[in-house]
């Protein structure tokens, strides 16, 4: 079950609660997903991450989709906010 966080939009109107991070998110990642996450958060594009790992950009997209689902983030910006907020602690892979 995800933790929820109520937000407001630019006009100050409350929006639906959104997941902050699913407990055990980092531990639930496969080794490949953790590596893709590290590369993406480091600024690599799907293509660059794919070239580094020897996989196609489409496969990187597949791993990113799994990461987003497991984290509860709706987009990369939200995932980055989780990182900056200390919600996610990555270890050297």
C-alpha positions in Angstrom: 0.0 0.0 0.0 1.4 3.4 -1.0 1.6 6.4 1.3 -0.6 9.2 0.1 0.2 12.9 -0.1 -2.5 15.5 -0.8 -1.5 18.3 -3.1 -3.0 21.5 -4.6 -2.9 22.7 -8.1 -1.7 26.2 -9.2 -5.0 27.8 -8.2 -4.9 26.3 -4.7 -7.6 23.8 -5.4 -6.9 20.4 -3.6 -6.1 17.6 -5.9 -6.5 13.8 -5.4 -4.0 12.2 -3.1 -1.0 10.8 -4.9 1.5 8.1 -3.8 4.7 9.3 -2.3 6.7 6.1 -2.4 5.9 2.5 -1.9 7.6 1.0 1.1 10.4 -1.3 0.1 10.6 0.3 -3.4 14.4 0.2 -3.8 14.6 -3.4 -2.5 11.9 -4.5 -4.9 13.9 -3.4 -8.0 15.7 -6.0 -10.0 19.4 -5.5 -10.5 18.8 -4.2 -14.1 16.0 -1.8 -12.9 18.4 -0.4 -10.2 21.1 0.1 -12.8 18.7 1.8 -15.3 17.4 4.0 -12.4 20.9 5.1 -11.6 21.7 5.9 -15.2 18.4 7.8 -15.8 18.8 9.8 -12.5 22.3 10.6 -13.6 21.0 12.3 -16.7 21.2 9.6 -19.3 18.6 9.4 -22.0 16.9 6.0 -22.8 19.2 5.8 -25.8 22.4 6.5 -23.8 21.4 4.1 -21.0 20.7 1.5 -23.6 24.1 2.0 -25.2 25.8 1.8 -21.9 24.0 -1.4 -21.0 24.0 -3.0 -24.4 20.2 -3.1 -24.6 17.7 -1.2 -26.8 16.2 2.1 -25.8 12.8 0.3 -25.9 14.0 -2.1 -23.3 15.2 0.8 -21.1 11.7 2.3 -21.5 10.2 -1.1 -20.3 12.5 -1.0 -17.2 11.6 2.7 -16.6 7.9 1.8 -16.7 8.5 -0.9 -14.1 10.5 1.6 -11.9 7.7 4.1 -12.1 5.1 1.5 -11.2 7.1 0.2 -8.2 8.0 3.7 -6.9 4.5 5.2 -7.3 5.9 8.2 -9.1 3.8 9.5 -12.0 6.8 10.9 -13.9 10.5 11.4 -13.8 10.2 14.8 -12.1 8.2 13.3 -9.3 10.8 10.5 -8.9 13.5 13.2 -8.7 11.6 15.0 -6.0 11.4 11.8 -4.1 15.2 11.5 -4.4 15.8 15.1 -3.3 13.4 14.7 -0.4 15.4 11.7 0.8 12.5 9.3 0.2 14.7 7.0 -1.9 18.2 6.0 -0.8 20.2 4.3 -3.6 23.3 2.4 -2.8 26.3 2.1 -5.1 25.4 -0.6 -7.7 
